[in-house]
Amino acid sequence: MRKVQGRGRKGRPEKRKIKKYGQTNFKHSPFGIRSCILSMLALGILVGILAMAFVYRGQVYSIIGGFAVIAIVLAALGFYAGVRGVRERERKKRSGIFGILVSGITLIIFASIYFGAL
């Protein structure tokens, strides 16, 4: 490894990391991270709603419907943020793709419950 001018921690010379073929480390996309957070939140609310409906055998209050609407909005926002995260250049796209998948699955589950398929 080649040494670079300057000092690192505790006065030691810094070592420059040499990447193969000029590859650089990309940061995670902020929209992708936001997509992961929103989609996991929507999925958590969905699981909570289904568990509550199962425990109370369908005799749940209307507040559960409000939580369902919030979860649908969160899943849609997570899907949108994931698409924006995947479209960013020079950023890691893994979190955006994961957010798109989880949000899409959550929206499909909500649609199937709404239309009576489940």
C-alpha positions in Angstrom: 0.0 0.0 0.0 1.2 3.5 -0.7 1.4 6.1 1.9 -0.3 9.4 1.6 0.8 12.8 2.9 -0.8 13.8 6.2 -1.4 12.2 9.5 -4.1 9.8 10.6 -5.1 8.9 14.1 -2.5 9.2 16.7 0.0 10.8 14.4 0.4 7.7 12.2 0.7 8.2 8.4 -2.6 7.5 6.6 -2.8 4.5 4.2 -4.7 5.1 1.0 -7.1 2.3 0.0 -6.5 1.3 -3.5 -9.6 -0.1 -5.2 -9.5 -2.3 -8.2 -10.3 -0.5 -11.5 -11.0 2.8 -9.8 -14.1 1.8 -7.9 -15.1 4.0 -5.1 -17.2 3.4 -2.0 -20.8 4.6 -2.6 -23.0 5.9 0.2 -26.4 4.5 0.8 -29.2 6.5 -0.9 -31.1 8.6 1.6 -34.4 7.9 -0.2 -33.6 4.2 -0.1 -33.1 4.3 3.7 -36.3 6.3 4.0 -38.1 3.7 1.9 -36.9 0.9 4.1 -38.0 2.6 7.2 -41.5 3.5 5.8 -42.1 0.1 4.4 -41.1 -1.8 7.5 -43.3 0.6 9.5 -46.3 -0.2 7.2 -45.6 -3.9 7.4 -45.5 -3.7 11.2 -48.8 -1.9 11.3 -50.3 -4.5 8.9 -49.1 -7.4 11.1 -50.5 -5.6 14.2 -53.8 -5.0 12.6 -54.1 -8.6 11.4 -53.1 -9.9 14.8 -55.6 -7.7 16.6 -58.4 -8.8 14.2 -57.5 -12.4 14.8 -57.4 -12.1 18.6 -60.8 -10.3 18.7 -62.3 -12.5 16.0 -63.2 -9.7 13.7 -65.0 -7.6 16.4 -62.5 -4.7 16.2 -63.3 -1.0 16.4 -63.0 1.6 13.7 -59.7 2.8 14.9 -58.2 -0.2 13.2 -59.5 1.1 9.9 -57.7 4.4 10.6 -54.4 2.5 11.3 -55.0 0.6 8.0 -55.3 3.8 6.1 -52.1 5.1 7.7 -50.3 1.9 6.8 -51.4 2.1 3.2 -50.2 5.7 2.9 -46.9 4.7 4.5 -46.5 1.8 2.1 -47.2 4.1 -0.9 -44.7 6.7 0.3 -42.2 3.9 0.9 -42.7 2.6 -2.6 -42.3 6.1 -4.0 -39.1 6.8 -2.0 -37.7 3.5 -3.1 -38.2 4.3 -6.7 -36.4 7.7 -6.1 -33.6 5.9 -4.2 -33.0 3.4 -7.0 -32.9 6.2 -9.6 -30.1 8.1 -7.8 -26.7 7.9 -9.3 -23.5 6.9 -7.5 -25.4 5.6 -4.5 -26.0 2.1 -3.2 -29.4 0.8 -4.4 -29.9 -2.2 -2.1 -32.0 -0.4 0.5 -34.2 1.2 -2.2 -34.9 -2.2 -3.8 -35.7 -3.8 -0.5 -38.1 -0.9 0.3 -39.8 -1.3 -3.0 -40.3 -5.1 -2.5 -41.6 -4.8 1.1 -43.9 -1.8 0.2 -45.2 -3.6 -2.9 -45.9 -6.8 -1.0 -47.7 -4.8 1.7 -49.8 -2.9 -0.8 -50.7 -6.2 -2.5 -51.8 -7.7 0.8 -53.9 -4.7 1.5 -55.4 -4.8 -1.9 -56.2 -8.5 -1.6 -57.8 -7.9 1.8 -59.9 -5.0 0.4 -61.1 -6.9 -2.6 -61.9 -10.0 -0.5 -59.3 -12.4 -1.8 -57.9 -13.2 1.6 
